[in-house]
């Protein structure tokens, strides 16, 4: 598919090479092994609440990598940080809270949010800002190419959560619904005739295809994730249907106002709309809880001191 902006990603020499670990400064081929952290913990030394949360998150990643989420205990994390389990509960109340921390700090990060959501937006001649779904999908693939160790961590957690008594089961079961609510908080430009139901079907198909391709990529170094996704895009977003709605760079002033192609953002209850937590995804949730806007629970404020230590 000849979209200049996408071809630039394809031409990047190092797009499929090992990247620097997010957890350490060592270079690791993270498709195969999750690298161990080189983090030095401060133990019972007094830290600010934010610094302590940072250490707890590092330790949780360490323990998930070593034991898996279900095998990890709160005591394991406390021991790794060098504090008592009682002190740990001063910051997080359960393993679910730890999972939320890991996702917010490392996977659903602000940097990911800015790249994936921010660079898929464009402005028409009338000053309206719109999001381009095909570019959003490419952005997800491109960003994940540079953090294979985190994609693998997420995949391991997700696979373990298939077991209903896994503490992460509810988190991953509900994640797609919350993600869809976030997707609906943006104004997307779509081909004429594509209503919300069809768009949701397309979104679900794309996310499922990405998951499948990423599993193959993590398993097999011969797999070229970007090349395979661009090939999928030929079928998912045929140029004769999507045309200038493929990417913000495809827009020309002669295309005029794009509002006629827009599926307006869904309103939240606060905006006067009907909040819906079910399948039709008519509600939006723009409160970023785990870094990007894919979750809808409320952030917990860190404690003001560490008296429990």
C-alpha positions in Angstrom: 0.0 0.0 0.0 1.7 3.2 -1.2 1.2 5.6 1.7 4.4 7.7 1.9 4.3 8.0 5.7 4.0 4.2 6.0 6.8 3.6 3.5 9.1 5.7 5.7 8.5 3.2 8.5 9.2 0.3 6.2 12.5 1.9 5.1 13.8 2.2 8.6 16.9 0.0 8.7 16.6 -1.1 12.3 12.9 -1.6 12.7 13.2 -5.4 13.4 16.5 -5.5 15.2 17.0 -6.0 19.0 16.3 -2.8 20.9 17.6 -1.4 24.2 15.8 -3.0 27.1 13.2 -0.8 28.8 14.2 -2.4 32.1 18.0 -2.0 31.8 20.7 -0.4 29.7 21.7 -3.8 28.3 20.9 -4.7 24.7 18.9 -7.8 24.6 17.1 -9.8 21.9 13.9 -9.6 24.0 11.7 -11.7 21.7 13.3 -14.8 23.3 14.1 -13.8 26.9 12.8 -11.0 29.2 15.9 -9.2 30.4 16.5 -8.9 34.1 16.6 -5.4 35.6 19.8 -3.8 36.8 17.8 -1.7 39.2 19.4 -1.2 42.7 16.8 -1.0 45.4 17.2 1.4 48.3 15.5 -0.8 51.0 14.2 1.1 54.0 15.9 4.3 53.0 13.4 7.1 53.2 12.1 8.0 49.7 9.4 10.2 48.3 6.1 8.4 47.6 6.7 8.6 43.9 10.2 7.2 44.2 8.9 4.3 46.3 6.1 3.6 43.8 8.8 3.5 41.1 10.7 0.9 43.0 7.7 -1.2 43.7 6.8 -1.2 40.0 10.4 -2.3 39.1 10.2 -5.1 41.6 6.8 -6.2 40.3 8.2 -6.5 36.8 11.2 -8.4 38.2 9.0 -10.9 40.0 6.5 -11.3 37.1 9.4 -12.1 34.8 10.8 -14.7 37.2 7.7 -16.3 38.6 4.8 -15.2 36.4 1.9 -13.1 37.8 0.1 -16.0 39.5 3.3 -17.3 41.1 4.3 -13.8 42.4 3.3 -12.9 45.9 3.1 -9.5 47.7 5.9 -10.7 50.0 8.1 -11.4 47.0 7.8 -7.8 45.8 8.3 -6.4 49.3 11.5 -8.6 49.7 12.8 -7.4 46.4 12.3 -3.8 47.3 13.7 -4.3 50.8 10.7 -3.2 52.8 8.1 -5.1 54.9 5.0 -6.5 53.4 3.0 -4.1 55.7 4.9 -1.2 54.2 4.1 -2.5 50.7 0.4 -2.5 51.5 0.7 1.2 52.3 1.1 1.8 48.6 -0.8 -1.0 46.9 -3.7 -3.0 48.3 -3.6 -6.1 46.1 -1.9 -7.9 43.2 -4.4 -6.3 40.9 -3.0 -2.9 42.0 0.5 -4.2 41.2 -0.7 -5.2 37.7 -2.2 -1.8 37.2 1.1 -0.2 38.2 3.1 -2.3 35.7 0.7 -1.6 32.9 0.5 2.1 33.6 4.3 2.7 34.1 5.6 0.5 31.3 3.1 -0.7 28.8 0.4 2.0 28.6 2.8 4.8 29.1 2.4 8.4 28.3 5.0 8.1 25.6 3.1 5.4 23.9 -0.1 7.4 24.2 1.5 10.5 22.5 2.9 8.5 19.6 0.0 6.1 18.9 -2.9 8.5 19.4 -1.2 11.8 18.7 0.5 11.1 15.3 -2.7 9.6 13.8 -4.5 13.0 14.0 -4.9 15.6 11.3 -6.6 18.9 10.8 -8.8 19.8 7.8 -9.2 23.3 6.1 -11.9 24.3 8.6 -9.7 23.6 11.6 -11.4 20.3 12.7 -9.1 17.7 14.2 -9.8 14.1 13.2 -8.2 10.7 13.9 -7.2 8.3 11.1 -7.8 4.7 12.1 -5.5 3.0 9.6 -2.6 5.1 10.8 -3.6 4.4 14.4 -3.1 0.7 13.7 0.2 1.2 12.0 1.4 3.3 14.9 0.6 0.5 17.3 2.7 -1.9 15.3 5.6 0.6 14.8 5.7 1.4 18.5 5.6 -2.2 19.6 8.5 -3.0 17.3 10.7 -1.0 19.6 9.6 -2.6 22.8 9.5 -6.4 22.2 10.3 -7.2 25.8 7.2 -5.3 27.0 5.0 -6.9 24.3 6.2 -10.3 25.5 5.5 -9.4 29.2 2.0 -8.3 28.2 1.4 -11.5 26.2 2.6 -13.7 29.1 0.3 -11.9 31.5 -2.6 -12.1 29.1 -2.1 -15.8 28.4 -2.0 -16.6 32.1 -5.2 -14.6 32.6 -7.2 -17.1 30.5 -7.5 -19.2 33.7 -10.6 -17.8 35.5 -9.1 -17.9 39.0 -6.0 -16.0 37.9 -5.9 -12.6 39.7 -5.4 -10.9 36.4 -8.4 -12.5 34.7 -10.9 -9.7 35.3 -8.3 -7.1 34.3 -7.6 -8.6 30.9 -11.3 -9.7 30.4 -12.4 -6.1 30.8 -9.5 -4.4 29.0 -11.0 -4.5 25.5 -14.3 -2.9 26.7 -12.4 -0.1 28.3 -10.2 0.3 25.3 -13.2 0.5 23.0 -14.7 3.2 25.2 -11.5 5.2 24.8 -11.5 4.7 21.0 -14.9 6.2 20.9 -13.7 9.3 22.7 -12.0 10.4 19.4 -13.5 11.8 16.2 -12.6 9.2 13.5 -12.8 9.8 9.8 -14.3 6.7 8.1 -15.5 5.8 4.6 -19.1 6.8 3.9 -21.6 4.3 5.1 -19.4 2.9 8.0 -21.5 3.3 11.2 -20.5 2.7 14.7 -21.4 -1.0 14.7 -19.3 -1.7 11.5 -16.4 0.4 12.9 -16.4 -1.6 16.2 -16.3 -4.8 14.2 -13.4 -3.5 12.2 -11.6 -2.3 15.3 -12.0 -5.7 17.0 -10.8 -7.5 13.8 -7.7 -5.3 13.7 -6.8 -5.7 17.3 -7.2 -9.5 17.0 -5.1 -9.6 13.9 -2.4 -7.6 15.7 -2.4 -9.9 18.6 -1.9 -12.9 16.3 0.9 -11.4 14.3 2.7 -10.2 17.4 2.6 -13.7 18.9 4.2 -15.1 15.7 6.8 -12.3 15.8 7.7 -13.0 19.4 8.1 -16.7 18.7 9.9 -16.5 15.4 12.8 -14.1 14.6 12.1 -14.6 10.9 8.7 -12.9 11.2 8.6 -9.3 10.0 5.8 -7.7 12.0 5.6 -4.4 10.1 5.7 -6.0 6.6 3.0 -8.5 7.6 0.8 -5.7 9.0 1.2 -3.6 5.9 0.1 -6.6 3.8 -2.9 -7.1 6.1 -3.7 -3.4 5.6 -4.2 -4.0 1.9 -7.2 -6.1 2.8 -8.4 -4.3 5.9 -8.2 -0.8 4.4 -8.5 -1.1 0.6 -7.3 2.1 -1.0 -10.2 2.3 -3.3 -12.5 2.5 -0.2 -10.4 4.5 2.3 -8.5 6.8 -0.1 -7.4 10.0 1.6 -8.7 8.7 4.9 -5.8 6.3 5.3 -3.4 8.8 6.9 -3.2 12.5 7.8 -0.5 12.9 5.2 -3.0 11.9 2.5 -5.2 14.9 3.1 -5.2 17.8 0.6 -6.9 21.2 0.9 -9.1 20.2 -2.1 -10.6 17.5 0.1 -12.3 20.3 2.0 -14.1 19.8 5.3 -14.0 16.2 6.6 -17.0 16.3 8.9 -19.1 14.4 6.5 -16.7 11.4 7.1 -16.6 11.8 10.8 -18.0 9.3 13.4 -18.3 11.8 16.3 -16.8 10.9 19.6 -19.3 9.3 22.0 -20.4 11.4 25.0 -19.8 10.4 28.5 -22.4 10.6 31.2 -20.7 13.8 32.4 -21.2 15.3 28.9 -24.9 14.5 28.9 -24.7 11.1 27.2 -25.7 7.7 28.5 -22.8 5.8 30.1 -22.7 2.2 28.9 -20.4 -0.4 30.3 -21.6 -3.1 28.0 -21.0 -4.3 24.5 -22.2 -1.5 22.4 -19.4 0.7 23.4 -21.4 3.9 23.3 -19.6 5.5 26.3 -16.2 7.1 26.2 -13.7 7.3 29.0 -10.9 9.8 28.6 -9.4 9.4 32.1 -6.0 7.8 31.6 -5.5 5.3 34.4 -2.8 3.1 33.1 -0.8 5.5 31.1 -2.8 5.7 27.9 -6.5 5.9 27.9 -7.3 2.2 27.7 -8.6 1.8 31.2 -11.4 3.3 33.1 -10.8 2.8 36.8 -9.6 5.7 39.0 -6.0 6.4 39.8 -5.0 5.9 43.4 -3.1 8.8 44.8 0.3 7.8 46.4 0.5 8.2 50.2 2.2 11.3 51.6 4.7 9.5 53.8 6.1 6.1 54.6 5.2 5.8 58.3 4.4 2.1 57.8 8.0 1.4 57.1 
